[in-house]
Amino acid sequence: MNRIRFQNIVLSHCSRYPRLQIEDLYKLAHQAALGSEHAIRDIAAARKWLMRELDEMKAGPTEPLLDEISADRRIVRVHLLPFISSGGDPETLLQAFIRTANEYHGSLELLGEYWGAIERLSEKGEVPFQTADLEAYIEQMESLGFPPVHHSKQYQSAYLPSYRVVLRRFLSINH
């Protein structure tokens, strides 16, 4: 893992999203290490969820089309508003999301490395959270089996996140 590259991703997110909370950093590290949250068995439900989100989407802050979140640049968040605005096909994105969820198998070891990189940033005072709080949070997540989490209420209300996590190679987007 390229620790410096991941730390730069974290610092970028802290700068772009100053209201993020520890759970938002965990979500970033979790998605970067493990990809989509779980295998998708009900494609119709995934399609309905995407279409509903597209219908209800509100303009939030300006986001890049693709947001690299893993140190190896393989995992990206595809932000829905710029994706649709650039003429992206929802079905293509849905298929990339499903393939990622069903085919990509990250590792808890990588999640640990990413979290360690975040803790090192905290030790240097470069993220707005105390190392002890980060350690307590990851211990709680470990006790629960490292589950996926939702964005914090602060993050959701401030930034209206609307994206899908996919393997870049499953998209034909070069941004």
GICORBEL-V654214 format. One line per field, one symbol per residue. psi: psi as a letter, one per 30 degrees, with the letter a starting at -180 (. if undefined). burial: + if it has 16 or more other C-alpha atoms within 10 Angstrom, else -. Layout:
# GICORBEL-V654214
psi = ???
burial = ???
This chain:
# GICORBEL-V654214
psi = kjeeeeeeeeeeeeeeifgllefeeeeeeeeeefblelkjfieeeeeeeeeeeeefklkalkllekjkfleggeklkjkeeeeeeggkjeeeeeeeeeeeeffkjakfeeeeeeeeeeeeeeeggflhkkeeeeeeeeeeeefgghlllllleeeeeefhkjlkklkefflhkg.
burial = ----+++-+++-++----+++++++++++++++++++--+-----++--+---+--------+-+++++++---+++++++++----+-+--++++++++++-+-----++-++++++++++----+-+-+--+---+--+------+--++--++--++++++++++-+-----
